[in-house]
Amino acid sequence: MAIQHQNDTELKDAAVRTAPPPMWQVVLLNDDYTPMDFVIDVLQHFFAMPSEKANQIMLKVHTEGRGICGVYPQDIAATKVAEVTQYARAHQHPLQCIMEVSQ
C-alpha cells in the first residue's frame, strides 16, 4: 500500500520481519521423595502422554535428574509449571517443575 503526500512523494510500506517468539521447555526435576507413579500420573494428566511415553520420561527424570515434558509458548509453559507445582503440593510431593528457553 502506497501513500501519496502533497508533494507527490510516494511512501511505501516497509517489509517488517519479526522473529517468532521463543519457545519454552517444561522440565521436571528429580528428587528423592516423589514416587515414580506420581510422576507418571503428572505426565499423563498435564501433558497428555500415553503410558509408555510417560514411563520413558519418568525414567529419564530418575536416572538423568531431569526430563523435558514438552515445548510451548511462554504463557502456556508458565501455566503448565504452575499447574504441576500446585498439584504436587496438594498431594504433598516436592516435585519441581521449571521452564527454560528451548534451544
The 8 nearest C-alpha neighbors of each residue, nearest first, counted from 0:
[[1, 12, 11, 2, 10, 13, 3, 9],
 [2, 0, 11, 10, 9, 3, 12, 4],
 [1, 3, 10, 9, 4, 0, 11, 8],
 [4, 2, 9, 7, 8, 1, 5, 10],
 [3, 5, 7, 6, 8, 2, 9, 10],
 [6, 4, 7, 3, 8, 9, 2, 10],
 [5, 7, 8, 4, 3, 9, 10, 2],
 [8, 6, 4, 5, 3, 9, 2, 10],
 [9, 7, 6, 4, 3, 10, 5, 2],
 [8, 10, 3, 2, 7, 1, 11, 4],
 [11, 9, 2, 1, 8, 12, 3, 4],
 [12, 10, 1, 13, 0, 9, 2, 14],
 [11, 13, 0, 14, 1, 10, 2, 15],
 [14, 12, 15, 11, 10, 16, 0, 1],
 [13, 15, 12, 16, 11, 17, 0, 10],
 [16, 14, 13, 17, 12, 18, 11, 19],
 [15, 17, 14, 18, 19, 13, 12, 20],
 [18, 16, 19, 15, 20, 14, 21, 13],
 [17, 19, 20, 16, 21, 15, 22, 14],
 [18, 20, 17, 21, 22, 16, 72, 73],
 [21, 19, 18, 22, 72, 73, 17, 23],
 [22, 20, 19, 23, 100, 72, 101, 73],
 [21, 23, 72, 71, 101, 100, 70, 73],
 [24, 22, 100, 101, 71, 70, 99, 73],
 [25, 23, 70, 99, 101, 98, 69, 100],
 [24, 26, 98, 68, 69, 97, 67, 76],
 [25, 27, 67, 97, 66, 96, 68, 98],
 [28, 26, 96, 66, 65, 95, 97, 67],
 [29, 27, 65, 95, 64, 60, 96, 26],
 [30, 28, 64, 60, 61, 65, 27, 31],
 [29, 31, 32, 33, 28, 94, 93, 64],
 [30, 32, 33, 29, 34, 93, 61, 94],
 [31, 33, 30, 34, 93, 92, 94, 29],
 [32, 34, 92, 94, 31, 30, 93, 35],
 [35, 33, 37, 36, 32, 38, 92, 31],
 [34, 36, 38, 37, 39, 33, 57, 61],
 [37, 35, 39, 34, 38, 40, 33, 57],
 [36, 38, 40, 34, 35, 39, 41, 33],
 [39, 37, 41, 35, 40, 36, 57, 42],
 [40, 38, 36, 42, 53, 37, 41, 54],
 [39, 41, 37, 43, 38, 42, 44, 36],
 [42, 40, 38, 44, 39, 43, 45, 37],
 [43, 41, 39, 46, 40, 53, 44, 45],
 [42, 44, 48, 47, 40, 41, 46, 45],
 [43, 45, 41, 47, 42, 46, 40, 48],
 [46, 44, 42, 41, 47, 43, 79, 83],
 [45, 47, 42, 48, 43, 44, 68, 69],
 [48, 46, 43, 44, 45, 49, 42, 53],
 [49, 47, 43, 46, 53, 42, 52, 50],
 [48, 50, 52, 51, 53, 43, 47, 42],
 [49, 51, 53, 52, 54, 48, 43, 39],
 [50, 52, 54, 53, 49, 55, 48, 56],
 [51, 53, 55, 54, 49, 50, 48, 56],
 [54, 52, 50, 56, 39, 55, 51, 42],
 [53, 55, 57, 51, 52, 56, 39, 50],
 [56, 54, 52, 58, 53, 57, 59, 51],
 [55, 57, 59, 53, 58, 54, 66, 60],
 [56, 58, 54, 60, 59, 55, 53, 39],
 [59, 57, 61, 55, 60, 56, 62, 54],
 [58, 60, 56, 62, 61, 63, 57, 66],
 [61, 59, 65, 66, 64, 57, 58, 29],
 [60, 62, 58, 59, 64, 29, 63, 57],
 [63, 61, 59, 60, 64, 58, 65, 29],
 [64, 62, 59, 60, 65, 61, 66, 58],
 [63, 65, 29, 60, 61, 28, 62, 59],
 [66, 64, 60, 28, 27, 63, 29, 59],
 [65, 67, 60, 27, 26, 59, 56, 68],
 [66, 68, 26, 69, 25, 24, 27, 65],
 [69, 67, 25, 26, 66, 46, 27, 42],
 [68, 70, 25, 67, 24, 71, 46, 26],
 [69, 71, 24, 23, 25, 22, 101, 72],
 [72, 70, 23, 76, 22, 75, 73, 24],
 [71, 73, 22, 75, 74, 23, 76, 21],
 [74, 72, 76, 75, 23, 77, 71, 22],
 [75, 73, 77, 76, 72, 78, 71, 79],
 [74, 76, 78, 77, 73, 72, 71, 79],
 [77, 75, 79, 73, 71, 78, 74, 25],
 [78, 76, 80, 74, 75, 79, 73, 81],
 [77, 79, 75, 81, 76, 80, 82, 74],
 [80, 78, 76, 82, 81, 77, 83, 75],
 [81, 79, 77, 83, 78, 96, 82, 97],
 [82, 80, 78, 84, 79, 83, 85, 77],
 [83, 81, 79, 85, 84, 80, 86, 78],
 [84, 82, 86, 80, 85, 81, 79, 87],
 [83, 85, 87, 81, 86, 82, 80, 88],
 [86, 84, 82, 88, 87, 83, 81, 89],
 [85, 87, 89, 83, 84, 88, 82, 90],
 [88, 86, 92, 84, 90, 89, 85, 83],
 [89, 87, 91, 85, 90, 92, 86, 84],
 [88, 90, 86, 87, 91, 85, 92, 84],
 [89, 91, 87, 88, 92, 86, 85, 93],
 [92, 90, 88, 89, 87, 93, 86, 33],
 [91, 93, 87, 33, 88, 94, 90, 32],
 [94, 92, 95, 33, 87, 88, 91, 32],
 [95, 93, 92, 33, 87, 96, 30, 28],
 [96, 94, 28, 27, 93, 97, 84, 29],
 [95, 97, 27, 80, 26, 84, 28, 94],
 [98, 96, 26, 25, 80, 27, 95, 99],
 [99, 97, 25, 24, 26, 23, 76, 100],
 [98, 100, 24, 23, 101, 25, 97, 26],
 [99, 101, 23, 24, 22, 102, 21, 98],
 [102, 100, 23, 24, 22, 99, 70, 21],
 [101, 100, 22, 23, 21, 24, 99, 70]]
